Amino acid sequence: MATKLDKTIKRELDLEGKLYTVAISPEGVKITPKGARKGQEISWSSLVSGEAELRRDLNMSVDAYRE
């Protein structure tokens, strides 16, 4: 049986030599560079609905158009 997510859990992530704080909460996931306040955040509903994937694909197509 899984534990219910009822409060924020924070963990440190070392990615390519850079430190990040990952906060998993009932609202969603937030990844912030270590020591910073602002970061990337996504809600669970965006992840489940596929909106996050659509947004990523849109950003990739816009970046390709700029080149």
ZICORRA-V137475 format. One record per residue. N is the residue number from 1. SS is DSSP state (@ for helix, = for strand, . for the rest). NEAR is the number of other ideal C-beta (glycine too) atoms within 10 Angstrom. Layout:
N,SS,NEAR + N,SS,NEAR
This chain:
1,.,3 + 2,.,4 + 3,.,6 + 4,.,7 + 5,.,12 + 6,.,7 + 7,.,8 + 8,.,11 + 9,=,10 + 10,=,11 + 11,=,9 + 12,=,9 + 13,=,11 + 14,=,9 + 15,=,9 + 16,.,4 + 17,.,5 + 18,=,9 + 19,=,11 + 20,=,16 + 21,=,16 + 22,=,15 + 23,=,16 + 24,=,15 + 25,.,16 + 26,.,10 + 27,.,14 + 28,=,15 + 29,=,16 + 30,=,17 + 31,=,14 + 32,=,16 + 33,=,13 + 34,.,11 + 35,.,7 + 36,.,9 + 37,.,6 + 38,.,8 + 39,.,13 + 40,=,10 + 41,=,14 + 42,=,15 + 43,=,14 + 44,@,15 + 45,@,11 + 46,@,16 + 47,@,13 + 48,@,9 + 49,@,11 + 50,.,9 + 51,@,13 + 52,@,17 + 53,@,11 + 54,@,11 + 55,@,12 + 56,@,10 + 57,@,10 + 58,@,10 + 59,@,10 + 60,@,10 + 61,@,10 + 62,@,9 + 63,@,9 + 64,@,8 + 65,@,7 + 66,@,6 + 67,.,4
